[in-house]
Amino acid sequence: MSTIAPRDAQWREELRKSRTTKERTAIPRAKMPELDPAYRVTCSEEVNQGLSQGQAILEATRCLDCPDPQCVTGCPVSINIPGFIKNIERRNFAEAAVVLKETSALPAVCGRVCPQERQCESKCIYNKMRKPPVAIGNLERFAADTERLSGNSALPPRMAANGIKIAVVGSGPASLSFAGDMARRGYEVHVFEALHEIGGVLKYGIPEFRLPNEVVDVEIRALEVMGVKFMVDCVVGKTLSYDDLLNRGFRGMFVASGAGLPRFMGIPGENFVGVMSSNEYLTRVNLMGAGRPGWATPVIRGKRVAVIGGGNTAMDSCRTARRMGAEEVYIVYRRSEAEMPARVEEVHHAKQEGITFLTLHNPVEYLADENGRVRSMRLQRMELGEPDESGRRSPVPVEGDIVEVAVDEVIVSVGVSPNPLIPNSIDGLEVTRRGTLAVNDETLRTSLPAVYAGGDIVRGGATVILAMGDGRKAAAAMAEAIEKGDSKKD
């Protein structure tokens, strides 16, 4: 039962009486402490240092405990936001963590990397007052971190084991969210990961200065304690086939194998040495230890690096290049900064770290030296025209305005496509023209009755929290189908 249920009406009333609405709204939003930019570019330490206990309690006090909390409607996993925040205000941090775990398998992760400003915080009533919203994400991180550092991690309640085996393909946020929900329902969940570590994009795609691996590992260990079984170095579709899983007694499958196939722009020079995808670059550094003592994984260490794109992955790539010793790093983006899909915080941090933003520029060609290594890029200057189907103004070339910029490494971050392995290895799976798996919008069920899918393999590229929302939705739908006995029917 939620901690803001009627049984807690008395303490809620006490909190309301402790401060008036006017007093609460007069409190300034807490500022997240950060490492100094000059220091943090020399290491992989986490930039955001977390709110102190005093900051968190005061920030929680800003929450007005709205009768109809719209912040919850902005959360893809429907976290009981007032419930956990009000527990922080009354200094019951352990209970705040319990409330988070009612719906989220990865609260410490979400508190760090979710775009709260576009989701829960965008629905906060403070926006109507033209004041900064309650720092929901920072408070979520505080509650999860406080529990983790206390060493007394509580597990959510679980139903009795029902003996039904479920297979999960991939171990990213959608998979972990799905696995947690199914384990709570009593299912025996087996997660199959193609790489040598669990975590998917949380490990290979997001640098430790934004999301420490230790934080991800703690969340994974909690799932293991709940009974979730993990298998690494297992490529479903190669190591094990769909039929193999059926023969081993699995009643359902959730496919969340992500979108790890990088896109390029198709311009001259993309095959030169020194031009690579952000997927390759970040995987080498984050997951395979490139650049760290004792690791043999090679990686190019450019001195003048260009990152093509304007999303969070582009920001991760340019900031990583800075930490890998680059003296000059450019973000090249064909629209203006206002149209960038990256989080405002990530753009701010990149600028603090000395990244040069070449907005309204688009690469049209890369040039190489006599050894075939990239030496410069030719950029077409752009201007904004009419809005496209996404609502953003379309970039239009400025005729004849092309500049050449010297670079010795280019990291392309212009999007990804789903890995075709799963769609091509399971007969009967319907695939869209974009290569994503076709699913029922309400249940996330594929064209095969026992197979569900979510995350980037369906969306083609999305945020961690949207992927987690897919995991929760698919778990609820699959469990209902199995309990009704129609998991094998069309």
Residue pairs with C-beta under 8 A, 6 or more apart in sequence:
1 7
2 80
2 83
2 99
2 102
3 80
3 83
3 84
3 86
3 87
3 95
3 98
3 99
4 12
4 65
4 80
4 82
4 83
4 86
11 90
12 65
12 86
15 65
15 86
15 89
15 90
16 65
19 61
21 64
24 61
24 62
24 63
24 64
25 62
25 64
25 126
25 129
25 131
27 58
27 59
27 61
27 62
28 132
29 59
29 62
29 131
29 132
29 133
29 134
29 135
30 51
30 55
30 56
30 58
30 59
30 135
30 138
32 48
32 49
32 50
32 51
32 135
32 138
33 48
33 49
33 50
33 51
33 52
34 40
34 47
34 48
34 49
34 349
35 45
35 46
35 47
35 49
37 349
37 352
37 353
37 354
40 47
40 209
40 353
41 319
41 322
41 323
41 353
41 354
42 323
43 209
43 323
44 207
44 208
44 209
44 323
45 208
45 209
46 208
46 209
46 210
46 211
46 212
47 209
47 210
47 349
48 112
48 210
50 138
50 141
50 142
50 145
51 59
51 135
51 138
51 139
51 141
51 142
53 146
56 88
56 138
56 139
56 142
56 143
57 88
57 89
57 91
59 134
59 135
59 138
59 139
60 85
60 86
60 88
60 89
60 134
60 139
61 89
62 126
62 134
63 82
63 85
63 86
63 89
63 134
64 125
65 82
65 86
66 82
66 125
69 81
69 82
70 123
70 124
70 125
71 81
71 82
71 120
71 121
71 123
71 124
71 134
71 136
72 78
72 79
72 80
72 81
72 82
72 120
73 123
74 119
74 120
74 121
74 122
74 123
75 81
75 119
75 120
75 465
76 119
76 465
76 466
76 468
76 469
77 103
77 104
77 110
77 177
77 465
77 468
77 469
77 472
78 103
78 472
79 99
79 100
79 102
79 103
79 104
79 107
79 120
79 140
80 99
80 102
80 103
81 120
81 136
83 99
84 96
84 97
84 99
84 100
84 139
84 140
84 143
85 96
85 134
85 136
85 139
87 93
87 95
87 96
87 99
87 143
88 96
88 139
88 142
88 143
93 142
93 143
93 146
93 147
94 147
94 150
94 152
94 154
96 143
96 146
97 107
97 143
97 144
97 146
97 147
97 153
97 154
98 154
98 156
100 107
100 140
100 143
100 144
101 107
101 154
101 155
101 156
102 156
103 472
104 110
104 177
104 468
105 176
105 177
105 179
105 180
105 181
105 219
105 222
105 223
105 468
105 471
106 173
106 176
106 177
106 202
106 219
106 464
106 468
107 140
107 141
107 143
107 144
107 219
108 141
108 144
108 145
108 148
108 215
108 218
108 219
109 173
109 202
109 211
109 215
109 216
109 219
109 464
110 137
110 140
110 464
110 465
110 468
111 137
111 138
111 139
111 140
111 141
111 142
111 143
111 144
111 145
112 137
112 141
112 210
112 211
112 215
113 206
113 210
113 211
113 463
113 464
114 137
114 463
114 464
114 465
115 343
115 463
115 465
116 136
116 137
117 133
117 343
117 344
117 345
119 465
120 136
120 137
121 133
121 134
121 135
121 136
121 137
122 133
124 133
124 134
124 136
126 132
126 133
126 134
127 133
145 215
147 153
147 154
148 215
148 218
153 218
153 222
155 222
155 225
155 226
156 180
156 184
156 226
157 184
158 183
158 184
158 185
158 186
158 226
158 227
159 184
159 185
159 186
160 186
161 186
161 188
161 227
162 185
162 186
162 187
163 188
164 186
164 187
164 188
164 251
164 252
164 482
165 187
165 188
165 190
165 248
165 249
165 250
165 251
166 182
166 187
166 188
166 189
166 190
166 250
166 251
166 252
166 253
166 254
166 478
167 190
167 192
167 236
167 245
167 250
167 252
167 253
167 254
168 175
168 178
168 179
168 189
168 190
168 191
168 192
168 253
168 254
168 256
169 175
169 192
169 236
169 253
169 254
169 255
169 256
169 257
169 422
170 191
170 192
170 193
170 194
170 200
170 255
170 256
170 257
170 258
170 455
170 457
171 191
171 193
171 198
171 199
171 200
171 230
172 199
172 200
172 201
172 202
172 256
172 258
172 455
172 456
172 467
173 200
173 201
173 202
173 455
173 464
173 465
173 467
173 468
173 471
174 254
174 256
174 454
174 455
174 456
174 467
174 468
174 470
174 471
174 474
175 191
175 200
175 254
175 256
175 455
175 471
176 191
176 219
176 220
176 223
176 468
176 471
177 467
177 468
177 469
177 470
177 471
177 472
177 475
178 254
178 256
178 454
178 470
178 471
178 472
178 474
178 475
179 189
179 191
179 223
179 228
179 471
180 223
180 226
180 228
180 471
181 471
181 472
181 475
181 476
182 189
182 475
182 478
182 479
183 189
183 223
183 226
183 227
183 228
184 226
185 475
185 479
187 479
188 227
188 229
189 227
189 228
189 229
190 228
190 229
190 230
190 231
190 250
191 198
191 228
191 229
191 230
191 231
192 231
192 234
192 236
192 240
193 200
193 230
193 231
193 232
193 233
193 234
194 233
194 234
194 235
194 236
194 257
195 203
195 204
195 232
195 233
195 287
196 232
196 233
197 203
197 232
197 287
198 220
198 230
198 232
199 213
199 216
199 217
199 220
200 256
200 258
201 258
201 456
201 464
202 211
202 216
202 464
203 213
203 216
203 286
203 287
204 279
204 282
204 283
204 286
204 287
205 279
205 282
205 283
205 286
205 313
205 316
206 286
206 316
207 282
207 285
207 286
207 316
207 319
207 320
208 286
209 319
209 323
210 316
210 346
220 230
224 230
233 239
234 240
235 421
236 242
236 245
236 257
236 422
236 425
237 421
237 422
237 424
237 425
237 426
238 421
238 425
241 425
242 253
242 425
242 426
242 451
245 253
251 450
251 482
251 487
252 450
252 451
252 452
252 478
252 481
252 482
252 487
253 450
253 451
253 452
254 451
254 452
254 453
254 454
254 471
254 474
254 475
254 478
255 422
255 437
255 446
255 451
255 452
255 453
255 454
255 457
256 453
256 454
256 455
256 456
256 457
256 467
256 470
256 471
257 418
257 419
257 421
257 422
257 457
258 418
258 419
258 455
258 456
258 457
259 416
259 417
259 418
259 419
259 456
259 457
259 459
259 460
259 461
260 279
260 416
260 419
261 416
261 417
261 418
261 419
261 420
262 277
262 278
262 279
262 280
262 412
262 416
262 417
263 277
263 412
263 414
263 415
263 416
263 417
264 270
264 277
264 412
264 414
265 308
265 363
265 412
265 414
267 363
267 364
267 365
267 366
268 365
268 366
269 275
269 365
269 366
269 367
269 368
269 374
270 366
270 412
272 366
272 368
272 372
272 373
272 374
273 368
273 371
273 372
273 373
273 374
274 300
274 302
274 373
274 374
274 408
274 409
274 410
275 366
275 374
275 409
275 410
275 412
276 300
276 410
276 411
276 412
277 411
277 412
277 413
278 307
278 309
278 313
278 314
278 316
278 317
278 411
278 412
278 413
279 416
281 299
281 317
281 320
281 321
281 411
282 313
282 316
282 317
282 320
284 290
284 297
284 298
284 299
285 291
285 299
285 320
285 324
286 320
288 295
288 297
289 295
289 297
290 297
290 298
290 299
291 299
291 301
291 324
299 324
300 409
301 324
301 325
301 326
301 409
302 321
302 326
302 407
302 408
302 409
303 325
303 326
303 327
303 328
303 408
304 326
304 327
304 328
304 329
304 330
304 406
304 407
304 408
304 409
305 318
305 321
305 326
305 328
305 329
305 330
305 407
305 408
305 409
305 410
305 411
306 329
306 330
306 332
306 363
306 377
306 405
306 407
306 409
306 410
306 411
307 314
307 317
307 318
307 321
307 329
307 330
307 331
307 332
307 410
307 411
307 413
308 314
308 332
308 333
308 363
308 410
308 411
308 412
308 413
308 414
309 317
309 331
309 332
309 333
309 412
309 413
309 414
309 415
310 331
310 333
310 335
310 339
310 340
310 341
310 342
310 359
311 340
311 341
311 342
311 413
312 341
312 342
312 343
312 346
313 413
314 331
314 333
314 342
314 413
315 331
315 342
315 343
315 346
315 347
315 349
315 350
316 346
317 411
317 413
318 329
318 330
318 331
318 350
318 355
318 411
319 349
319 350
319 353
319 355
321 329
321 409
321 411
322 329
322 353
322 354
322 355
326 409
328 356
329 354
329 355
329 356
330 355
330 356
330 357
330 358
330 405
330 407
331 350
331 355
331 356
331 357
331 358
331 359
332 358
332 361
332 362
332 363
332 377
332 379
333 340
333 357
333 358
333 359
333 360
333 361
334 360
334 361
334 362
334 382
334 395
335 359
335 360
335 382
335 384
335 392
335 393
335 395
336 359
336 360
336 384
336 393
337 347
337 357
337 359
339 384
339 392
339 393
340 347
340 359
350 357
351 357
358 379
358 405
360 381
360 382
360 383
360 384
360 395
361 379
361 380
361 381
361 382
361 403
362 379
362 380
362 382
362 395
362 397
363 377
363 378
363 379
363 380
363 410
364 378
364 379
364 380
364 402
365 377
365 378
366 374
366 376
366 377
366 378
366 410
367 374
367 375
367 376
367 377
367 378
367 404
368 374
368 375
369 375
373 408
374 407
374 408
374 409
374 410
375 406
375 407
375 408
376 404
376 405
376 406
376 407
377 404
377 405
377 407
377 410
378 402
378 403
378 404
379 402
379 403
379 404
379 405
380 397
380 398
380 401
380 402
381 397
381 398
381 401
381 402
381 403
382 395
382 396
382 397
382 398
383 395
383 396
383 398
384 393
384 394
384 395
384 396
385 393
385 394
385 395
385 396
386 393
386 394
387 393
387 394
388 394
415 461
416 456
416 460
416 461
417 434
417 435
417 460
418 434
418 435
418 436
418 437
418 456
418 457
418 460
419 457
420 435
422 429
422 437
422 457
423 429
423 431
423 435
423 437
426 448
426 451
428 447
428 448
429 437
429 446
429 447
429 448
429 451
430 437
430 438
430 446
430 447
431 437
431 438
432 438
434 460
435 460
436 457
436 458
436 459
436 460
437 446
437 453
437 457
437 458
438 446
438 447
439 445
439 446
439 452
439 453
439 454
439 458
442 477
443 452
443 473
443 474
443 477
443 481
444 452
444 453
444 454
444 458
444 470
444 473
444 474
444 477
445 451
445 452
445 477
445 478
445 481
446 452
446 453
449 481
449 486
449 487
449 488
449 489
449 490
450 487
450 488
452 474
452 477
452 478
453 474
454 467
454 470
454 471
454 473
454 474
455 462
455 467
455 470
455 471
456 462
456 467
458 470
459 466
459 467
459 470
478 487
481 487
